[in-house]
Amino acid sequence: MQPMIILTRAIANTLRARVCLLQAKSVLLLNNLDIKIMIANVLDEYPMILFVLEGGLALALLLFIVLWTGKGKK
């Protein structure tokens, strides 16, 4: 093969690979933005969800501390 043809094919393959990579990144970014927008919409619609989650986390932490310290007394 001629060197010019080899160079042209190498450039075309590199460009094709970069375009595919950029398309994959843009799809991931759009999906990530969609999830963030959906979460923001849910929290705007139901703001008390944050308080419920915080209360559940506090309750779980309290139970963990009580049970852990209770084991130490035995």
N, C-alpha and C positions, 0 to 999 in steps of 0.2 A: 504494500500500500504506500501511497505517497504520504510524506510527513504532513502536508497541509490537511489531508483528509483525517488523519489521526488526531491532529490538533483540533480540528473543527468538531469531531465527535467527542473529544474530551471536554471541550468547552460546553457543548450542548448537554452532555450528561451532568456536568457540574451545575449548570443553570437549572436543569430539570430537578435535580436533587434539592437545590436551595429553594425552589418554588414550592416543592412538596413540603419541605420543612416549614416554610413560612405559612402555608395553608394550614398545616396541622397546628401550629402555634396559635393562629388566629381563631381556629375552631375551639381550642382549649380556653382561650381568653373569653370568647363569647359565652361558652358554657359556664365559666366561672362567674362572669358578670350576671348571667341569667339567675344563677343560684343566689348571688348576693342581692339582686333586685327582688327575688321572691321572698327571701328572708326579711328584707326591709319592709316589703308590703305586708307580710304577716304581722310583724311587730307594730306597724302603723295601725293595722286593723284591730289587733288584740294586744294592747300595751301591758295588760296584767300578766301576760305569759312570763315576762321577765321576773316579776315578783314571785310567781309560782315556782319557777326554776330556782330562784335564789333561796326560797323557803325550803324546797326539797333538798338542796345541797346543804343548807345549814342543819336540817334534821338528820341527814345521813352522817354528817360530820359529828354531830352530838351523839348519835347512837354509837358510832365507831369509838369515840373517846370513852363513853360510859362502859361499853363492852370490853374495851382494852384494859381500862383501869380495874374493872371488875375481875378480870382473870388474874391480875397481879395480887389480889388479896388472898387467894386460895392457897 
